Amino acid sequence: MAKVLVTGGAGFIGSHISEAYIKEGHDVAVVDDLSSGRLSNLQNIINDKKFKFYQTDIRKLDALDNIFAEFKPDIVSHHAAQKSVPHSVDDPKDDADKNIFGLLNIISLIGKHKVKNVLYVSSGGALSKPIKGDEKSSEDDYPSLESPYAITKFAGENYIRIYSSLFGYSYSILRYANIYGPRQIADGECGVIPIFVGNVINNKPSILMTYSDMPRGCTRDYVFVGDVVNANMLLSKTPVNCPVNVGTGVEISMMDIYETILKVFNSNQPIKVVGPRLGDIKRSVLSAEKIKKLVGWVPQVELTKGLQILKESMQ
Ligand SMILES: NC(=O)c1ccc[n+]([C@@H]2O[C@H](COP(=O)([O-])OP(=O)(O)OC[C@H]3O[C@@H](n4cnc5c(N)ncnc54)[C@H](O)[C@@H]3O)[C@@H](O)[C@H]2O)c1
C-alpha cells in the first residue's frame, strides 16, 4: 500500500480519486485551499483513519514542506489548478501563479522528499490543434496554445518531464477531455452538463451557441468521472512517463448532449439557439488509443449511463 498526496483533492475530480485510493487501502492526504473545492465532497472518507486533510494553498512552500515531511508521500497526484480558460485570459498572472509557481513548489518538494511516482493533470482539449474531417487529437500533435491556461498546462507537463530525470521519479501526464459526473459545479466552460442539468431541473431555458457550419453547436469529448478515476488507478500502478489522453474518442455536439439530458431527466424544456461566441474552440475530440495500448484503459460509461448515475446521485 502507498501513501498518496492529492492536491485539489476536495474538488470535483480529485475527491473521487481520493475516495478510490482509500477504497484500495492506501493512505491519502488531501491538500486543498477550498477555493473551489468543498469539504462535503470528502464526506465519505473524511473520518477514515487512513485519510488526512490539509487546508493550504499550493503557493505556500513552507506549509507544504511541513506536510510532505509529516506525510512522506510515495505518490503525488497534482489536481489543484486554476482551471478556467476565460479567467486565464483575464488574469494571466493569477493563472501562472497557481499553475506554474504552485506546481514548481510541488516539484521542488517531490525532489526534496524523494517522491517516486507523480501524476500530473493536464488538458487534452486545451492542448489540441484544430482538427479536420474525422481527425482526433493525438498526444503527438504540437498544441496550438490558444490561451494562457493552455500555455501553463503545457509548461507544467514539460517541468514534470525535465525534473523526472533530475529527481528520479516516474510520472504520467493525464490530458483530460471534458469530464462530467456527480459533484461537478456549474462554473467555467467545463460545466456545460451541470449548467444544462440545472436549467432542465429548474425549468429554465438553456442557450446553444451555433455556427453556420455547425447548427448543433460545438463538439466535445465527454468522459464520465468514474472512468477518469480508473485511468488514475491504472497509471498509479504503471507510470507511462509521457502524456496520455483521457478521452472517449467520441465527438458529441452540445445539442446531442442537451437532448440526452432531456431524455434522462424526462423533460421537454426548449433550448434557445443563438449565434457564435467569440473564441470558442469549435471541435474537440481526443484519440484514446495510446492509454489503451499502454495500460489497457478503455472508458466503460457512455453518456446516457453517466447521466443516469448523475441523476441518481442528485436524489
Ligand atoms: N473538469 C474538467 O472537465 C477538466 C478538464 C481538463 C482538465 N481538468 C483539470 O483537472 C483538475 C481538477 O479539476 P476539477 O474539474 O476537479 O476542478 P475543481 O475546481 O473542482 O478542483 C480543483 C481543486 O483545486 C483546489 N485548488 C485550486 N487552487 C488551489 C491552490 N492554489 N492551492 C490549493 N488548492 C487549490 C480547489 O479548491 C479545488 O478543490 C484541474 O487541474 C483542471 O485543470 C479538468
The ligand as an SDF file (V2000), in Angstrom:
LIG
                    3D

 44 48  0  0  0  0  0  0  0  0999 V2000
  -13.3140   19.2570  -15.2340 N   0  0  0  0  0  0  0  0  0  0  0  0
  -12.7920   19.0540  -16.4350 C   0  0  0  0  0  0  0  0  0  0  0  0
  -13.5190   18.7770  -17.4000 O   0  0  0  0  0  0  0  0  0  0  0  0
  -11.2850   19.1590  -16.6470 C   0  0  0  0  0  0  0  0  0  0  0  0
  -10.7800   19.0280  -17.9500 C   0  0  0  0  0  0  0  0  0  0  0  0
   -9.3920   19.1130  -18.1550 C   0  0  0  0  0  0  0  0  0  0  0  0
   -8.5390   19.2800  -17.0700 C   0  0  0  0  0  0  0  0  0  0  0  0
   -9.0580   19.4450  -15.8150 N   0  0  0  0  0  0  0  0  0  0  0  0
   -8.1290   19.6160  -14.6950 C   0  0  0  0  0  0  0  0  0  0  0  0
   -8.4910   18.7360  -13.6580 O   0  0  0  0  0  0  0  0  0  0  0  0
   -8.1030   19.2990  -12.3940 C   0  0  0  0  0  0  0  0  0  0  0  0
   -9.2770   19.2470  -11.4230 C   0  0  0  0  0  0  0  0  0  0  0  0
  -10.3510   19.9770  -11.9800 O   0  0  0  0  0  0  0  0  0  0  0  0
  -11.8550   19.9150  -11.4160 P   0  0  0  0  0  0  0  0  0  0  0  0
  -12.7640   19.9950  -12.5810 O   0  0  0  0  0  0  0  0  0  0  0  0
  -11.9890   18.8030  -10.4360 O   0  0  0  0  0  0  0  0  0  0  0  0
  -11.9350   21.3270  -10.6960 O   0  0  0  0  0  0  0  0  0  0  0  0
  -12.2150   21.7350   -9.1690 P   0  0  0  0  0  0  0  0  0  0  0  0
  -12.2260   23.2260   -9.1430 O   0  0  0  0  0  0  0  0  0  0  0  0
  -13.4160   21.0360   -8.6580 O   0  0  0  0  0  0  0  0  0  0  0  0
  -10.9190   21.1700   -8.4450 O   0  0  0  0  0  0  0  0  0  0  0  0
   -9.7340   21.9180   -8.2710 C   0  0  0  0  0  0  0  0  0  0  0  0
   -9.3710   21.8510   -6.8030 C   0  0  0  0  0  0  0  0  0  0  0  0
   -8.1240   22.5260   -6.6060 O   0  0  0  0  0  0  0  0  0  0  0  0
   -8.2540   23.3830   -5.4670 C   0  0  0  0  0  0  0  0  0  0  0  0
   -7.2970   24.4890   -5.6650 N   0  0  0  0  0  0  0  0  0  0  0  0
   -7.3330   25.4430   -6.6250 C   0  0  0  0  0  0  0  0  0  0  0  0
   -6.3000   26.3020   -6.4830 N   0  0  0  0  0  0  0  0  0  0  0  0
   -5.5910   25.8570   -5.4030 C   0  0  0  0  0  0  0  0  0  0  0  0
   -4.4180   26.3100   -4.7390 C   0  0  0  0  0  0  0  0  0  0  0  0
   -3.7760   27.4360   -5.1610 N   0  0  0  0  0  0  0  0  0  0  0  0
   -3.9660   25.6190   -3.6800 N   0  0  0  0  0  0  0  0  0  0  0  0
   -4.6100   24.5030   -3.2340 C   0  0  0  0  0  0  0  0  0  0  0  0
   -5.7360   24.0320   -3.8070 N   0  0  0  0  0  0  0  0  0  0  0  0
   -6.2170   24.7010   -4.8860 C   0  0  0  0  0  0  0  0  0  0  0  0
   -9.7050   23.8340   -5.4470 C   0  0  0  0  0  0  0  0  0  0  0  0
  -10.1650   24.2550   -4.1800 O   0  0  0  0  0  0  0  0  0  0  0  0
  -10.4110   22.5480   -5.9080 C   0  0  0  0  0  0  0  0  0  0  0  0
  -10.7420   21.7200   -4.8160 O   0  0  0  0  0  0  0  0  0  0  0  0
   -7.5710   20.6930  -12.7070 C   0  0  0  0  0  0  0  0  0  0  0  0
   -6.1650   20.6150  -12.7710 O   0  0  0  0  0  0  0  0  0  0  0  0
   -8.1520   21.0070  -14.0750 C   0  0  0  0  0  0  0  0  0  0  0  0
   -7.3590   21.9190  -14.7920 O   0  0  0  0  0  0  0  0  0  0  0  0
  -10.4070   19.3810  -15.5760 C   0  0  0  0  0  0  0  0  0  0  0  0
  1  2  1  0
  2  3  2  0
  2  4  1  0
  4  5  1  0
  4 44  2  0
  5  6  2  0
  6  7  1  0
  7  8  2  0
  8  9  1  0
  8 44  1  0
  9 10  1  0
  9 42  1  0
 10 11  1  0
 11 12  1  0
 11 40  1  0
 12 13  1  0
 13 14  1  0
 14 15  2  0
 14 16  1  0
 14 17  1  0
 17 18  1  0
 18 19  2  0
 18 20  1  0
 18 21  1  0
 21 22  1  0
 22 23  1  0
 23 24  1  0
 23 38  1  0
 24 25  1  0
 25 26  1  0
 25 36  1  0
 26 27  1  0
 26 35  1  0
 27 28  2  0
 28 29  1  0
 29 30  1  0
 29 35  2  0
 30 31  1  0
 30 32  2  0
 32 33  1  0
 33 34  2  0
 34 35  1  0
 36 37  1  0
 36 38  1  0
 38 39  1  0
 40 41  1  0
 40 42  1  0
 42 43  1  0
M  CHG  2   8   1  16  -1
M  END
$$$$
